[in-house]
Amino acid sequence: MSSTLVSRVLNNKPGVSPGNRARILSIIEKHNYVPNAIARSLVTQKTGAIGVVLETLTNAFFFDFIKGIQDMAEELEYSVVFGGGDNELGLVMNYVDYFSQGRVDGVIAHYTRTTELSEFYEILRRASNFVLVEGDVPGKVFNKVHINNFEGAYRATEHLIKRGCKKIVHFAGEPVWSCANDRAAGFIKALEDYSLPTENAVISANFLEDLSYDIMKKMISGNNIPDGCFAAADKAAFGILRAMHENGLSAPDDIAVIGFDGDIPDTRSIVFPKLTTMRQPFYDVGRESVRMLVSSIENPGALPVTTVFNAEFVQGETA
């Protein structure tokens, strides 16, 4: 039998008589034959796989994003290979470089550290097809999926203002992250629009629960207590609530607290009230990232696009 006939059977294509198909399938089963994916990719110039690079694979923050990627990739009949960089640029770039050597058809990368984005982009652009999630590089046009962090922060702050809060502070993320800068900017803009004081209103808490806990403890002990807190991450909000709990303060009666992310606390020793937050639609972001990448793979001449998602306000018990 010819190799063309065998190929038709392996790829479930027509043009093979029932008898020949049965004989070929019998031989395949007898010898436990598995098609060589590498050899096939040399012929088709496609691997049928997508590479995904994240700062880390162990943070629960990314789980919805990963689930969205997996679900959409399965729907579009692509396999997914994940690489995590343990929050180290060198490791993240190694994965991007590895994937860019023809091992996958395209790369999805999540990276937002502003001080390294240009360097990261130069590695990422080696991939024939790629989508960058959250990060951006001024002056460069490419496929990207963003969350409107500025708008989400503005709405969160506005919610506190409309509750009657006058002394509002923002527990901000480290400014090397673009999302932290956008959230801080949205917070400040809301204060300015409502003629509220901005001096000393932004406190660096680096998205961390324990650091936010320590900061709020000092504020309470120093009798420098705000009536509203907007945390750049839910982790920080839970730290604020821990310090309040230990000092007999409640949310929202004493201090209204709102977070950002839709995340879970590190601390399990106390029962937190349901946090009011701005939830990032990370499942949808994951799906859109795959849809955008596959569209780029299958339509090589298509122009780059940007998709922007808004954060969803989730009413809890704290603000």
VENBEL-V184687 format. One record per run of one state. SS is the DSSP state (a for helix, b for strand, c for the rest). FROM is the first residue (numbers start at 1). LEN is the number of residues. If there is no record, write none. Layout:
ss=SS from=FROM len=LEN
ss=SS from=FROM len=LEN
//
This chain:
ss=c from=1 len=2
ss=a from=3 len=8
ss=c from=11 len=7
ss=a from=18 len=13
ss=c from=31 len=6
ss=a from=37 len=8
ss=c from=45 len=4
ss=b from=49 len=6
ss=c from=55 len=5
ss=a from=60 len=16
ss=c from=76 len=3
ss=b from=79 len=6
ss=c from=85 len=4
ss=a from=89 len=11
ss=c from=100 len=6
ss=b from=106 len=5
ss=c from=111 len=2
ss=b from=113 len=1
ss=a from=114 len=11
ss=c from=125 len=5
ss=b from=130 len=4
ss=c from=134 len=10
ss=b from=144 len=4
ss=c from=148 len=1
ss=a from=149 len=14
ss=c from=163 len=5
ss=b from=168 len=5
ss=c from=173 len=4
ss=b from=177 len=1
ss=a from=178 len=16
ss=c from=194 len=8
ss=b from=202 len=3
ss=c from=205 len=4
ss=a from=209 len=13
ss=c from=222 len=6
ss=b from=228 len=4
ss=c from=232 len=2
ss=a from=234 len=13
ss=c from=247 len=9
ss=b from=256 len=6
ss=c from=262 len=14
ss=b from=276 len=4
ss=c from=280 len=2
ss=a from=282 len=17
ss=c from=299 len=7
ss=b from=306 len=4
ss=c from=310 len=2
ss=b from=312 len=3
ss=c from=315 len=5
//
